[in-house]
Amino acid sequence: MSDRNKPHNGRDKSGHFKVRQVDLDELRTEPNGEEYIRDDVRLGGAVEDVGTYGHTHGKKVEELIEKNRDETKSE
């Protein structure tokens, strides 16, 4: 077991972030931005949105998950 008590905050042991961090709103406005994001997710598995309104995308996904749970809930 590790002696480290601090959270890693998405970093690996060398201190670098494991997930690629980009401003998705800015990247989507570039000519090949959509393809770049798609390839990055396909190859790397995830992209973190660090833009100004990045948190709103996560809240929308959270709402969709809750809505899906309510709709698929068996009684």
N, C-alpha and C positions, 0 to 999 in steps of 0.2 A: 504494500500500500504506500502511496506517495505521502511525503511529509508536507507537501504544498497545500496550504489551506485557502489560498486566494483563487477566485474564479479565473478561468483562462480567457474569457471574453472572445472566443473564437480564434485564439492564436495557437500556433504550434509551439514546440519547445524552443525554437530559435527566436520567437517573438514576432514572427510574421503572421498575418492573417491567413487562415486557411481558405476563406471564401474571397473571391474577387470582389472588390468594392468599386462601384461605378455609379454615376448619376444617370439613371435610366431615362429620365425625361430629356436630358441633354443628348444622350446617345441616340435616342429614337429619332431626333430631328436630323441626324446625319444621314447622308444618302444610303449607306450600307449598314446603318445602325441596327436595324431589326435582324438582319442576317448575322451580324456580329454577336448580338445577344443570344440568338438561337444556337449558334455554334459554341459559344462559351458555356452555355448551360448544358448542351449535349456532351461536351468534352469534360467540363469541370464539375458539373452537377449542380452548381448554384451560383447566383450572383446577388450580392447585397446592394440594395438601392440606398445610397448615402446622400441623395439629393435633398433639396429643401422640403419637398412634399412626399418623400419616400415612405413615411409612416402611414400615409393615407391609403396606399396600396395594400399594406399589411392589414389595416383595419377592414378593408373591403373583403379581403380573403377570409378574415375571421368571421365576418358577418355571413358570408356564403357557407362556411363550414357549419355554423350554428343553424342556419336555415335548412341545410341538408339534414342535419341531425333531427330537427323537428319533423321534417317531412318523411324521413325513413324510420322514425321511431315506431317500434312494434308495441302493440298494446296487449 
